[in-house]
């Protein structure tokens, strides 16, 4: 499946979350990642980040999609992305 | 169609972008919005925000989807969202 990850993490923990996210996904923009991933790997990702985040302060949104055939991504303004592999 | 908006905007302009985004979408988390929207309204949104953003500094990512039937959203940590109307 395909996943889009958007996070809002306290500066004290953001570097760790960034590092973990890069192992599983492609970096799109500051706090946005995306990529194809298996359900098993996504579970692993969740376990890793849950160990780091403070549930009172931090937030990670995970969108998952079975089919990205009818989807599109557009960037207005500066393309801050690292890895650009979207469909 | 369904759209997910993620933005990274300089603090000088973020309030304006937030205000415009709220007219068209539901607020999910700090800089994330989503919602059903027509192509015509999305074009209007783009025109409005393009007038505000500094293309050297700011970035708005717009994901659009024809079909959200096989999609899912999950939040780890704090649910910072305002309007929660996801499928």
Backbone of each chain as nested JSON, in Angstrom:
{
  "chains": [
    {"id": "A", "residues": [
      {"number": 1, "name": "UNK", "atoms": {"N": [0.83, -1.201, 0.0], "CA": [0.0, 0.0, 0.0], "C": [0.868, 1.256, 0.0]}},
      {"number": 2, "name": "UNK", "atoms": {"N": [0.211, 2.383, -0.142], "CA": [0.923, 3.651, -0.174], "C": [0.583, 4.419, 1.096]}},
      {"number": 3, "name": "UNK", "atoms": {"N": [1.573, 5.101, 1.68], "CA": [1.317, 5.863, 2.903], "C": [1.839, 7.283, 2.789]}},
      {"number": 4, "name": "UNK", "atoms": {"N": [1.107, 8.192, 3.396], "CA": [1.563, 9.577, 3.561], "C": [1.637, 9.83, 5.065]}},
      {"number": 5, "name": "UNK", "atoms": {"N": [2.78, 10.307, 5.514], "CA": [3.026, 10.563, 6.934], "C": [3.212, 12.069, 7.123]}},
      {"number": 6, "name": "UNK", "atoms": {"N": [2.467, 12.646, 8.038], "CA": [2.652, 14.074, 8.355], "C": [2.833, 14.171, 9.855]}},
      {"number": 7, "name": "UNK", "atoms": {"N": [3.905, 14.78, 10.315], "CA": [4.07, 14.853, 11.762], "C": [4.306, 16.254, 12.289]}},
      {"number": 8, "name": "UNK", "atoms": {"N": [3.988, 16.389, 13.559], "CA": [4.147, 17.65, 14.265], "C": [4.754, 17.262, 15.611]}},
      {"number": 9, "name": "UNK", "atoms": {"N": [6.073, 17.412, 15.699], "CA": [6.842, 16.845, 16.809], "C": [7.656, 17.947, 17.484]}},
      {"number": 10, "name": "UNK", "atoms": {"N": [7.713, 17.91, 18.779], "CA": [8.531, 18.852, 19.54], "C": [9.984, 18.795, 19.06]}},
      {"number": 11, "name": "UNK", "atoms": {"N": [10.621, 19.948, 19.012], "CA": [11.977, 20.064, 18.469], "C": [12.977, 19.116, 19.171]}},
      {"number": 12, "name": "UNK", "atoms": {"N": [12.703, 18.784, 20.419], "CA": [13.602, 17.882, 21.165], "C": [13.613, 16.467, 20.583]}},
      {"number": 13, "name": "UNK", "atoms": {"N": [12.524, 16.101, 19.927], "CA": [12.398, 14.721, 19.444], "C": [12.353, 14.611, 17.921]}},
      {"number": 14, "name": "UNK", "atoms": {"N": [12.284, 15.759, 17.246], "CA": [12.016, 15.712, 15.806], "C": [13.128, 15.027, 15.012]}},
      {"number": 15, "name": "UNK", "atoms": {"N": [14.381, 15.183, 15.439], "CA": [15.485, 14.575, 14.682], "C": [15.391, 13.05, 14.695]}},
      {"number": 16, "name": "UNK", "atoms": {"N": [14.991, 12.505, 15.849], "CA": [14.851, 11.046, 15.953], "C": [13.723, 10.533, 15.055]}},
      {"number": 17, "name": "UNK", "atoms": {"N": [12.615, 11.27, 15.053], "CA": [11.47, 10.849, 14.228], "C": [11.817, 10.962, 12.742]}},
      {"number": 18, "name": "UNK", "atoms": {"N": [12.556, 11.998, 12.4], "CA": [13.004, 12.18, 11.017], "C": [13.859, 10.994, 10.58]}},
      {"number": 19, "name": "UNK", "atoms": {"N": [14.779, 10.603, 11.44], "CA": [15.708, 9.519, 11.119], "C": [14.942, 8.198, 10.912]}},
      {"number": 20, "name": "UNK", "atoms": {"N": [14.011, 7.92, 11.808], "CA": [13.214, 6.692, 11.675], "C": [12.387, 6.739, 10.391]}},
      {"number": 21, "name": "UNK", "atoms": {"N": [11.741, 7.884, 10.151], "CA": [10.855, 8.005, 8.984], "C": [11.611, 7.794, 7.676]}},
      {"number": 22, "name": "UNK", "atoms": {"N": [12.843, 8.287, 7.626], "CA": [13.657, 8.139, 6.413], "C": [13.984, 6.689, 6.111]}},
      {"number": 23, "name": "UNK", "atoms": {"N": [13.989, 5.847, 7.13], "CA": [14.28, 4.423, 6.899], "C": [13.139, 3.75, 6.141]}},
      {"number": 24, "name": "UNK", "atoms": {"N": [11.929, 4.272, 6.334], "CA": [10.742, 3.6, 5.796], "C": [10.128, 4.318, 4.589]}},
      {"number": 25, "name": "UNK", "atoms": {"N": [10.343, 5.649, 4.517], "CA": [9.617, 6.454, 3.519], "C": [10.544, 7.402, 2.777]}},
      {"number": 26, "name": "UNK", "atoms": {"N": [9.989, 8.034, 1.757], "CA": [10.694, 9.086, 1.045], "C": [10.281, 10.43, 1.629]}},
      {"number": 27, "name": "UNK", "atoms": {"N": [11.231, 11.276, 1.802], "CA": [10.991, 12.583, 2.377], "C": [10.441, 13.527, 1.305]}},
      {"number": 28, "name": "UNK", "atoms": {"N": [9.348, 14.2, 1.616], "CA": [8.695, 15.067, 0.634], "C": [8.897, 16.539, 0.964]}},
      {"number": 29, "name": "UNK", "atoms": {"N": [8.673, 16.887, 2.212], "CA": [8.733, 18.289, 2.644], "C": [8.88, 18.267, 4.159]}},
      {"number": 30, "name": "UNK", "atoms": {"N": [9.539, 19.263, 4.7], "CA": [9.814, 19.304, 6.148], "C": [9.301, 18.12, 6.946]}},
      {"number": 31, "name": "UNK", "atoms": {"N": [8.025, 18.1, 7.218], "CA": [7.498, 17.057, 8.101], "C": [6.558, 16.115, 7.369]}},
      {"number": 32, "name": "UNK", "atoms": {"N": [6.792, 15.924, 6.067], "CA": [5.945, 15.061, 5.254], "C": [6.784, 13.977, 4.585]}},
      {"number": 33, "name": "UNK", "atoms": {"N": [6.334, 12.746, 4.725], "CA": [6.979, 11.609, 4.074], "C": [5.928, 10.826, 3.312]}},
      {"number": 34, "name": "UNK", "atoms": {"N": [6.359, 10.036, 2.334], "CA": [5.412, 9.186, 1.639], "C": [6.136, 8.013, 1.021]}},
      {"number": 35, "name": "UNK", "atoms": {"N": [5.38, 6.993, 0.656], "CA": [5.995, 5.883, -0.05], "C": [5.197, 4.602, 0.026]}},
      {"number": 36, "name": "UNK", "atoms": {"N": [5.563, 3.671, -0.838], "CA": [4.989, 2.325, -0.815], "C": [5.525, 1.599, 0.412]}},
      {"number": 37, "name": "UNK", "atoms": {"N": [4.678, 0.878, 1.088], "CA": [5.117, 0.152, 2.279], "C": [4.198, -1.045, 2.507]}},
      {"number": 38, "name": "UNK", "atoms": {"N": [4.75, -2.101, 3.064], "CA": [3.915, -3.246, 3.41], "C": [3.258, -2.985, 4.763]}},
      {"number": 39, "name": "UNK", "atoms": {"N": [2.201, -3.723, 5.031], "CA": [1.502, -3.564, 6.303], "C": [2.447, -3.908, 7.466]}},
      {"number": 40, "name": "UNK", "atoms": {"N": [3.274, -4.94, 7.278], "CA": [4.19, -5.381, 8.331], "C": [5.228, -4.3, 8.636]}},
      {"number": 41, "name": "UNK", "atoms": {"N": [5.753, -3.684, 7.583], "CA": [6.749, -2.63, 7.797], "C": [6.115, -1.4, 8.437]}},
      {"number": 42, "name": "UNK", "atoms": {"N": [4.9, -1.096, 8.057], "CA": [4.216, 0.055, 8.657], "C": [4.013, -0.182, 10.156]}},
      {"number": 43, "name": "UNK", "atoms": {"N": [3.702, -1.416, 10.519], "CA": [3.557, -1.741, 11.949], "C": [4.872, -1.518, 12.689]}},
      {"number": 44, "name": "UNK", "atoms": {"N": [5.96, -1.943, 12.05], "CA": [7.292, -1.733, 12.636], "C": [7.574, -0.246, 12.828]}},
      {"number": 45, "name": "UNK", "atoms": {"N": [7.241, 0.529, 11.801], "CA": [7.431, 1.989, 11.874], "C": [6.666, 2.563, 13.067]}},
      {"number": 46, "name": "UNK", "atoms": {"N": [5.415, 2.145, 13.203], "CA": [4.588, 2.673, 14.297], "C": [5.187, 2.323, 15.663]}},
      {"number": 47, "name": "UNK", "atoms": {"N": [5.675, 1.101, 15.784], "CA": [6.28, 0.683, 17.061], "C": [7.503, 1.559, 17.362]}},
      {"number": 48, "name": "UNK", "atoms": {"N": [8.317, 1.797, 16.334], "CA": [9.523, 2.614, 16.539], "C": [9.186, 4.038, 16.96]}},
      {"number": 49, "name": "UNK", "atoms": {"N": [8.252, 4.658, 16.254], "CA": [7.975, 6.071, 16.571], "C": [7.21, 6.218, 17.879]}},
      {"number": 50, "name": "UNK", "atoms": {"N": [6.385, 5.23, 18.2], "CA": [5.643, 5.31, 19.469], "C": [6.571, 5.312, 20.677]}},
      {"number": 51, "name": "UNK", "atoms": {"N": [7.753, 4.716, 20.499], "CA": [8.731, 4.704, 21.594], "C": [9.311, 6.104, 21.841]}},
      {"number": 52, "name": "UNK", "atoms": {"N": [9.271, 6.941, 20.815], "CA": [9.913, 8.259, 20.895], "C": [8.92, 9.364, 21.253]}},
      {"number": 53, "name": "UNK", "atoms": {"N": [7.751, 9.327, 20.67], "CA": [6.85, 10.487, 20.803], "C": [6.304, 10.642, 22.218]}},
      {"number": 54, "name": "UNK", "atoms": {"N": [6.048, 11.895, 22.539], "CA": [5.351, 12.246, 23.767], "C": [3.893, 12.46, 23.361]}},
      {"number": 55, "name": "UNK", "atoms": {"N": [3.023, 11.593, 23.851], "CA": [1.642, 11.621, 23.358], "C": [0.862, 12.855, 23.832]}},
      {"number": 56, "name": "UNK", "atoms": {"N": [1.458, 13.612, 24.745], "CA": [0.825, 14.865, 25.184], "C": [1.151, 16.024, 24.24]}},
      {"number": 57, "name": "UNK", "atoms": {"N": [2.252, 15.881, 23.509], "CA": [2.733, 17.017, 22.708], "C": [2.84, 16.719, 21.22]}},
      {"number": 58, "name": "UNK", "atoms": {"N": [3.172, 15.494, 20.875], "CA": [3.501, 15.168, 19.488], "C": [2.334, 14.497, 18.785]}},
      {"number": 59, "name": "UNK", "atoms": {"N": [2.375, 14.588, 17.484], "CA": [1.294, 14.01, 16.681], "C": [1.857, 13.521, 15.351]}},
      {"number": 60, "name": "UNK", "atoms": {"N": [1.475, 12.316, 14.977], "CA": [1.859, 11.775, 13.665], "C": [0.591, 11.285, 12.986]}},
      {"number": 61, "name": "UNK", "atoms": {"N": [0.304, 11.828, 11.813], "CA": [-0.861, 11.362, 11.057], "C": [-0.374, 10.415, 9.965]}},
      {"number": 62, "name": "UNK", "atoms": {"N": [-1.005, 9.266, 9.882], "CA": [-0.649, 8.277, 8.86], "C": [-1.859, 8.043, 7.963]}},
      {"number": 63, "name": "UNK", "atoms": {"N": [-1.746, 8.454, 6.715], "CA": [-2.782, 8.134, 5.728], "C": [-2.319, 6.897, 4.971]}},
      {"number": 64, "name": "UNK", "atoms": {"N": [-3.188, 5.938, 4.785], "CA": [-2.814, 4.793, 3.953], "C": [-3.835, 4.611, 2.834]}},
      {"number": 65, "name": "UNK", "atoms": {"N": [-3.333, 4.127, 1.706], "CA": [-4.149, 3.998, 0.499], "C": [-3.844, 2.67, -0.175]}},
      {"number": 66, "name": "UNK", "atoms": {"N": [-4.886, 1.976, -0.56], "CA": [-4.683, 0.727, -1.288], "C": [-4.275, 0.997, -2.732]}},
      {"number": 67, "name": "UNK", "atoms": {"N": [-4.813, 2.073, -3.283], "CA": [-4.648, 2.309, -4.714], "C": [-4.417, 3.803, -4.957]}},
      {"number": 68, "name": "UNK", "atoms": {"N": [-3.302, 4.128, -5.584], "CA": [-2.988, 5.545, -5.829], "C": [-3.198, 5.905, -7.307]}},
      {"number": 69, "name": "UNK", "atoms": {"N": [-3.901, 5.044, -8.032], "CA": [-4.057, 5.235, -9.475], "C": [-4.687, 6.584, -9.802]}},
      {"number": 70, "name": "UNK", "atoms": {"N": [-5.701, 6.961, -9.034], "CA": [-6.412, 8.201, -9.327], "C": [-6.013, 9.303, -8.353]}},
      {"number": 71, "name": "UNK", "atoms": {"N": [-4.73, 9.405, -8.112], "CA": [-4.283, 10.42, -7.188], "C": [-3.229, 11.292, -7.852]}},
      {"number": 72, "name": "UNK", "atoms": {"N": [-2.986, 12.43, -7.227], "CA": [-2.099, 13.412, -7.823], "C": [-1.485, 14.251, -6.702]}},
      {"number": 73, "name": "UNK", "atoms": {"N": [-0.248, 14.627, -6.859], "CA": [0.372, 15.544, -5.902], "C": [0.912, 16.762, -6.622]}},
      {"number": 74, "name": "UNK", "atoms": {"N": [0.621, 17.915, -6.079], "CA": [1.093, 19.168, -6.672], "C": [1.71, 20.019, -5.565]}},
      {"number": 75, "name": "UNK", "atoms": {"N": [2.791, 20.708, -5.859], "CA": [3.391, 21.616, -4.877], "C": [3.279, 23.046, -5.38]}},
      {"number": 76, "name": "UNK", "atoms": {"N": [2.709, 23.915, -4.545], "CA": [2.708, 25.355, -4.833], "C": [3.873, 25.966, -4.062]}},
      {"number": 77, "name": "UNK", "atoms": {"N": [4.592, 26.879, -4.7], "CA": [5.726, 27.525, -4.033], "C": [6.953, 26.662, -4.13]}},
      {"number": 78, "name": "UNK", "atoms": {"N": [7.775, 26.786, -3.12], "CA": [9.08, 26.131, -3.126], "C": [8.949, 24.616, -2.961]}},
      {"number": 79, "name": "UNK", "atoms": {"N": [9.64, 23.874, -3.779], "CA": [9.661, 22.422, -3.638], "C": [10.782, 22.071, -2.671]}},
      {"number": 80, "name": "UNK", "atoms": {"N": [10.396, 21.831, -1.412], "CA": [11.404, 21.592, -0.383], "C": [11.765, 20.123, -0.274]}},
      {"number": 81, "name": "UNK", "atoms": {"N": [11.23, 19.343, -1.148], "CA": [11.351, 17.903, -1.026], "C": [12.752, 17.395, -1.223]}},
      {"number": 82, "name": "UNK", "atoms": {"N": [12.971, 16.228, -0.655], "CA": [14.227, 15.553, -0.828], "C": [14.088, 14.575, -1.975]}},
      {"number": 83, "name": "UNK", "atoms": {"N": [13.349, 13.516, -1.709], "CA": [13.206, 12.433, -2.669], "C": [11.869, 12.629, -3.373]}},
      {"number": 84, "name": "UNK", "atoms": {"N": [11.902, 12.779, -4.663], "CA": [10.652, 13.019, -5.381], "C": [10.333, 11.863, -6.305]}},
      {"number": 85, "name": "UNK", "atoms": {"N": [9.553, 10.931, -5.782], "CA": [9.285, 9.731, -6.582], "C": [7.796, 9.51, -6.788]}},
      {"number": 86, "name": "UNK", "atoms": {"N": [7.008, 10.567, -6.574], "CA": [5.553, 10.377, -6.664], "C": [5.184, 10.016, -8.089]}},
      {"number": 87, "name": "UNK", "atoms": {"N": [4.194, 9.173, -8.183], "CA": [3.596, 8.708, -9.438], "C": [3.733, 9.703, -10.582]}}
    ]},
    {"id": "B", "residues": [
      {"number": 1, "name": "UNK", "atoms": {"N": [-13.921, 15.44, -5.651], "CA": [-12.722, 14.708, -5.266], "C": [-12.338, 15.052, -3.823]}},
      {"number": 2, "name": "UNK", "atoms": {"N": [-11.354, 14.328, -3.313], "CA": [-10.907, 14.555, -1.95], "C": [-9.494, 15.145, -2.011]}},
      {"number": 3, "name": "UNK", "atoms": {"N": [-9.212, 16.095, -1.127], "CA": [-7.882, 16.71, -1.129], "C": [-7.28, 16.719, 0.264]}},
      {"number": 4, "name": "UNK", "atoms": {"N": [-5.968, 16.546, 0.32], "CA": [-5.191, 16.721, 1.552], "C": [-4.19, 17.832, 1.268]}},
      {"number": 5, "name": "UNK", "atoms": {"N": [-4.177, 18.826, 2.143], "CA": [-3.305, 19.993, 1.988], "C": [-2.309, 19.998, 3.148]}},
      {"number": 6, "name": "UNK", "atoms": {"N": [-1.037, 20.1, 2.82], "CA": [-0.014, 20.206, 3.864], "C": [0.837, 21.419, 3.539]}},
      {"number": 7, "name": "UNK", "atoms": {"N": [0.97, 22.348, 4.471], "CA": [1.772, 23.51, 4.128], "C": [2.876, 23.819, 5.123]}},
      {"number": 8, "name": "UNK", "atoms": {"N": [3.87, 24.511, 4.617], "CA": [5.03, 24.933, 5.395], "C": [5.243, 26.394, 5.0]}},
      {"number": 9, "name": "UNK", "atoms": {"N": [4.734, 27.288, 5.863], "CA": [4.627, 28.707, 5.504], "C": [5.334, 29.553, 6.566]}},
      {"number": 10, "name": "UNK", "atoms": {"N": [6.044, 30.559, 6.131], "CA": [6.693, 31.493, 7.055], "C": [5.663, 32.087, 8.01]}},
      {"number": 11, "name": "UNK", "atoms": {"N": [6.084, 32.276, 9.255], "CA": [5.174, 32.742, 10.31], "C": [4.49, 34.07, 9.949]}},
      {"number": 12, "name": "UNK", "atoms": {"N": [5.12, 34.877, 9.12], "CA": [4.526, 36.159, 8.721], "C": [3.266, 35.983, 7.877]}},
      {"number": 13, "name": "UNK", "atoms": {"N": [3.172, 34.854, 7.203], "CA": [2.055, 34.66, 6.279], "C": [1.127, 33.514, 6.68]}},
      {"number": 14, "name": "UNK", "atoms": {"N": [1.509, 32.766, 7.703], "CA": [0.778, 31.533, 8.004], "C": [-0.679, 31.782, 8.414]}},
      {"number": 15, "name": "UNK", "atoms": {"N": [-0.932, 32.874, 9.118], "CA": [-2.308, 33.14, 9.567], "C": [-3.248, 33.356, 8.378]}},
      {"number": 16, "name": "UNK", "atoms": {"N": [-2.735, 34.046, 7.364], "CA": [-3.558, 34.278, 6.16], "C": [-3.864, 32.964, 5.429]}},
      {"number": 17, "name": "UNK", "atoms": {"N": [-2.851, 32.117, 5.333], "CA": [-3.03, 30.837, 4.637], "C": [-3.994, 29.938, 5.424]}},
      {"number": 18, "name": "UNK", "atoms": {"N": [-3.873, 29.978, 6.742], "CA": [-4.781, 29.217, 7.603], "C": [-6.223, 29.654, 7.367]}},
      {"number": 19, "name": "UNK", "atoms": {"N": [-6.424, 30.948, 7.327], "CA": [-7.774, 31.508, 7.161], "C": [-8.384, 31.085, 5.81]}},
      {"number": 20, "name": "UNK", "atoms": {"N": [-7.585, 31.191, 4.766], "CA": [-8.075, 30.794, 3.435], "C": [-8.376, 29.289, 3.419]}},
      {"number": 21, "name": "UNK", "atoms": {"N": [-7.449, 28.508, 3.987], "CA": [-7.614, 27.05, 3.953], "C": [-8.885, 26.611, 4.678]}},
      {"number": 22, "name": "UNK", "atoms": {"N": [-9.191, 27.279, 5.771], "CA": [-10.393, 26.937, 6.552], "C": [-11.679, 27.177, 5.779]}},
      {"number": 23, "name": "UNK", "atoms": {"N": [-11.638, 28.089, 4.811], "CA": [-12.835, 28.348, 3.994], "C": [-13.161, 27.163, 3.095]}},
      {"number": 24, "name": "UNK", "atoms": {"N": [-12.117, 26.425, 2.717], "CA": [-12.293, 25.368, 1.715], "C": [-12.225, 23.956, 2.29]}},
      {"number": 25, "name": "UNK", "atoms": {"N": [-11.498, 23.804, 3.42], "CA": [-11.202, 22.455, 3.922], "C": [-11.485, 22.33, 5.411]}},
      {"number": 26, "name": "UNK", "atoms": {"N": [-11.371, 21.118, 5.907], "CA": [-11.451, 20.872, 7.34], "C": [-10.031, 20.793, 7.896]}},
      {"number": 27, "name": "UNK", "atoms": {"N": [-9.856, 21.378, 9.022], "CA": [-8.548, 21.423, 9.655], "C": [-8.283, 20.106, 10.376]}},
      {"number": 28, "name": "UNK", "atoms": {"N": [-7.128, 19.509, 10.148], "CA": [-6.808, 18.207, 10.74], "C": [-5.747, 18.322, 11.828]}},
      {"number": 29, "name": "UNK", "atoms": {"N": [-4.698, 19.053, 11.535], "CA": [-3.567, 19.171, 12.46], "C": [-2.77, 20.396, 12.018]}},
      {"number": 30, "name": "UNK", "atoms": {"N": [-2.121, 21.052, 12.954], "CA": [-1.402, 22.305, 12.653], "C": [-1.449, 22.765, 11.197]}},
      {"number": 31, "name": "UNK", "atoms": {"N": [-0.69, 22.127, 10.36], "CA": [-0.596, 22.624, 8.99], "C": [-1.17, 21.632, 7.983]}},
      {"number": 32, "name": "UNK", "atoms": {"N": [-2.161, 20.874, 8.424], "CA": [-2.782, 19.871, 7.559], "C": [-4.289, 20.109, 7.479]}},
      {"number": 33, "name": "UNK", "atoms": {"N": [-4.797, 20.13, 6.266], "CA": [-6.228, 20.252, 6.016], "C": [-6.66, 19.142, 5.082]}},
      {"number": 34, "name": "UNK", "atoms": {"N": [-7.954, 18.838, 5.093], "CA": [-8.445, 17.856, 4.14], "C": [-9.933, 18.066, 3.903]}},
      {"number": 35, "name": "UNK", "atoms": {"N": [-10.437, 17.496, 2.831], "CA": [-11.874, 17.561, 2.598], "C": [-12.27, 17.322, 1.16]}},
      {"number": 36, "name": "UNK", "atoms": {"N": [-13.552, 17.061, 0.982], "CA": [-14.131, 16.945, -0.356], "C": [-14.16, 18.335, -0.983]}},
      {"number": 37, "name": "UNK", "atoms": {"N": [-13.811, 18.414, -2.234], "CA": [-13.816, 19.708, -2.918], "C": [-14.009, 19.487, -4.415]}},
      {"number": 38, "name": "UNK", "atoms": {"N": [-14.635, 20.437, -5.056], "CA": [-14.775, 20.346, -6.514], "C": [-13.498, 20.882, -7.163]}},
      {"number": 39, "name": "UNK", "atoms": {"N": [-13.304, 20.513, -8.409], "CA": [-12.12, 20.98, -9.13], "C": [-12.137, 22.511, -9.231]}},
      {"number": 40, "name": "UNK", "atoms": {"N": [-13.311, 23.078, -9.448], "CA": [-13.443, 24.535, -9.598], "C": [-13.064, 25.249, -8.302]}},
      {"number": 41, "name": "UNK", "atoms": {"N": [-13.531, 24.707, -7.185], "CA": [-13.212, 25.339, -5.895], "C": [-11.727, 25.191, -5.567]}},
      {"number": 42, "name": "UNK", "atoms": {"N": [-11.15, 24.055, -5.93], "CA": [-9.718, 23.855, -5.674], "C": [-8.905, 24.879, -6.473]}},
      {"number": 43, "name": "UNK", "atoms": {"N": [-9.34, 25.148, -7.683], "CA": [-8.655, 26.163, -8.498], "C": [-8.729, 27.533, -7.82]}},
      {"number": 44, "name": "UNK", "atoms": {"N": [-9.9, 27.84, -7.284], "CA": [-10.08, 29.112, -6.558], "C": [-9.138, 29.182, -5.36]}},
      {"number": 45, "name": "UNK", "atoms": {"N": [-9.065, 28.061, -4.637], "CA": [-8.168, 27.995, -3.473], "C": [-6.729, 28.282, -3.887]}},
      {"number": 46, "name": "UNK", "atoms": {"N": [-6.316, 27.632, -4.968], "CA": [-4.93, 27.819, -5.428], "C": [-4.661, 29.281, -5.795]}},
      {"number": 47, "name": "UNK", "atoms": {"N": [-5.628, 29.889, -6.462], "CA": [-5.457, 31.299, -6.853], "C": [-5.312, 32.172, -5.593]}},
      {"number": 48, "name": "UNK", "atoms": {"N": [-6.14, 31.901, -4.602], "CA": [-6.082, 32.703, -3.369], "C": [-4.741, 32.558, -2.651]}},
      {"number": 49, "name": "UNK", "atoms": {"N": [-4.294, 31.319, -2.488], "CA": [-3.057, 31.132, -1.718], "C": [-1.818, 31.577, -2.501]}},
      {"number": 50, "name": "UNK", "atoms": {"N": [-1.881, 31.45, -3.819], "CA": [-0.727, 31.885, -4.623], "C": [-0.483, 33.392, -4.488]}},
      {"number": 51, "name": "UNK", "atoms": {"N": [-1.55, 34.126, -4.179], "CA": [-1.396, 35.575, -3.986], "C": [-0.637, 35.887, -2.695]}},
      {"number": 52, "name": "UNK", "atoms": {"N": [-0.663, 34.96, -1.757], "CA": [-0.068, 35.21, -0.432], "C": [1.341, 34.642, -0.319]}},
      {"number": 53, "name": "UNK", "atoms": {"N": [1.547, 33.443, -0.824], "CA": [2.821, 32.765, -0.542], "C": [4.013, 33.427, -1.227]}},
      {"number": 54, "name": "UNK", "atoms": {"N": [5.145, 33.298, -0.566], "CA": [6.431, 33.691, -1.122], "C": [7.04, 32.409, -1.683]}},
      {"number": 55, "name": "UNK", "atoms": {"N": [7.184, 32.354, -2.983], "CA": [7.594, 31.096, -3.616], "C": [9.047, 30.726, -3.312]}},
      {"number": 56, "name": "UNK", "atoms": {"N": [9.78, 31.647, -2.705], "CA": [11.156, 31.353, -2.301], "C": [11.207, 30.667, -0.938]}},
      {"number": 57, "name": "UNK", "atoms": {"N": [10.153, 30.854, -0.152], "CA": [10.184, 30.382, 1.24], "C": [9.08, 29.398, 1.58]}},
      {"number": 58, "name": "UNK", "atoms": {"N": [7.923, 29.583, 0.986], "CA": [6.748, 28.823, 1.404], "C": [6.477, 27.654, 0.465]}},
      {"number": 59, "name": "UNK", "atoms": {"N": [5.756, 26.692, 1.007], "CA": [5.44, 25.509, 0.216], "C": [4.073, 24.962, 0.631]}},
      {"number": 60, "name": "UNK", "atoms": {"N": [3.268, 24.646, -0.35], "CA": [1.968, 24.01, -0.082], "C": [1.879, 22.764, -0.955]}},
      {"number": 61, "name": "UNK", "atoms": {"N": [1.685, 21.62, -0.326], "CA": [1.516, 20.379, -1.088], "C": [0.028, 20.049, -1.136]}},
      {"number": 62, "name": "UNK", "atoms": {"N": [-0.456, 19.776, -2.327], "CA": [-1.871, 19.424, -2.504], "C": [-1.951, 18.011, -3.077]}},
      {"number": 63, "name": "UNK", "atoms": {"N": [-2.48, 17.082, -2.286], "CA": [-2.754, 15.731, -2.788], "C": [-4.219, 15.694, -3.169]}},
      {"number": 64, "name": "UNK", "atoms": {"N": [-4.533, 15.158, -4.326], "CA": [-5.944, 14.98, -4.684], "C": [-6.208, 13.517, -5.037]}},
      {"number": 65, "name": "UNK", "atoms": {"N": [-7.412, 13.085, -4.728], "CA": [-7.803, 11.682, -4.895], "C": [-9.21, 11.618, -5.469]}},
      {"number": 66, "name": "UNK", "atoms": {"N": [-9.381, 10.793, -6.451], "CA": [-10.714, 10.601, -7.01], "C": [-11.573, 9.741, -6.092]}},
      {"number": 67, "name": "UNK", "atoms": {"N": [-10.905, 8.797, -5.443], "CA": [-11.662, 7.797, -4.695], "C": [-10.953, 7.513, -3.368]}},
      {"number": 68, "name": "UNK", "atoms": {"N": [-11.651, 7.72, -2.275], "CA": [-11.044, 7.498, -0.952], "C": [-11.571, 6.214, -0.313]}},
      {"number": 69, "name": "UNK", "atoms": {"N": [-12.201, 5.372, -1.112], "CA": [-12.851, 4.177, -0.567], "C": [-11.862, 3.28, 0.178]}},
      {"number": 70, "name": "UNK", "atoms": {"N": [-10.679, 3.118, -0.396], "CA": [-9.693, 2.223, 0.212], "C": [-8.608, 3.012, 0.922]}},
      {"number": 71, "name": "UNK", "atoms": {"N": [-9.022, 3.999, 1.672], "CA": [-8.042, 4.812, 2.376], "C": [-8.383, 4.866, 3.862]}},
      {"number": 72, "name": "UNK", "atoms": {"N": [-7.408, 5.281, 4.629], "CA": [-7.545, 5.243, 6.075], "C": [-6.64, 6.321, 6.672]}},
      {"number": 73, "name": "UNK", "atoms": {"N": [-7.102, 6.939, 7.746], "CA": [-6.25, 7.885, 8.46], "C": [-6.14, 7.488, 9.922]}},
      {"number": 74, "name": "UNK", "atoms": {"N": [-4.94, 7.517, 10.414], "CA": [-4.691, 7.174, 11.811], "C": [-3.796, 8.237, 12.422]}},
      {"number": 75, "name": "UNK", "atoms": {"N": [-4.045, 8.603, 13.665], "CA": [-3.18, 9.572, 14.349], "C": [-2.492, 8.891, 15.515]}},
      {"number": 76, "name": "UNK", "atoms": {"N": [-1.158, 8.979, 15.546], "CA": [-0.393, 8.518, 16.705], "C": [-0.11, 9.736, 17.575]}},
      {"number": 77, "name": "UNK", "atoms": {"N": [-0.232, 9.598, 18.871], "CA": [0.02, 10.72, 19.768], "C": [-1.194, 11.601, 19.893]}},
      {"number": 78, "name": "UNK", "atoms": {"N": [-0.941, 12.863, 20.089], "CA": [-2.003, 13.816, 20.368], "C": [-2.813, 14.112, 19.108]}},
      {"number": 79, "name": "UNK", "atoms": {"N": [-4.122, 14.082, 19.233], "CA": [-4.988, 14.46, 18.112], "C": [-5.207, 15.962, 18.186]}},
      {"number": 80, "name": "UNK", "atoms": {"N": [-4.442, 16.686, 17.372], "CA": [-4.494, 18.152, 17.448], "C": [-5.567, 18.725, 16.545]}},
      {"number": 81, "name": "UNK", "atoms": {"N": [-6.327, 17.851, 15.959], "CA": [-7.248, 18.271, 14.912], "C": [-8.384, 19.127, 15.412]}},
      {"number": 82, "name": "UNK", "atoms": {"N": [-8.924, 19.866, 14.469], "CA": [-10.084, 20.674, 14.749], "C": [-11.316, 19.896, 14.334]}},
      {"number": 83, "name": "UNK", "atoms": {"N": [-11.5, 19.787, 13.032], "CA": [-12.693, 19.165, 12.461], "C": [-12.325, 17.745, 12.077]}},
      {"number": 84, "name": "UNK", "atoms": {"N": [-13.005, 16.786, 12.647], "CA": [-12.649, 15.411, 12.341], "C": [-13.775, 14.701, 11.603]}},
      {"number": 85, "name": "UNK", "atoms": {"N": [-13.683, 14.715, 10.293], "CA": [-14.794, 14.147, 9.51], "C": [-14.314, 13.063, 8.556]}},
      {"number": 86, "name": "UNK", "atoms": {"N": [-13.102, 12.53, 8.832], "CA": [-12.563, 11.557, 7.897], "C": [-13.411, 10.3, 7.892]}},
      {"number": 87, "name": "UNK", "atoms": {"N": [-13.501, 9.716, 6.741], "CA": [-14.233, 8.467, 6.473], "C": [-14.302, 7.541, 7.678]}}
    ]}
  ]
}
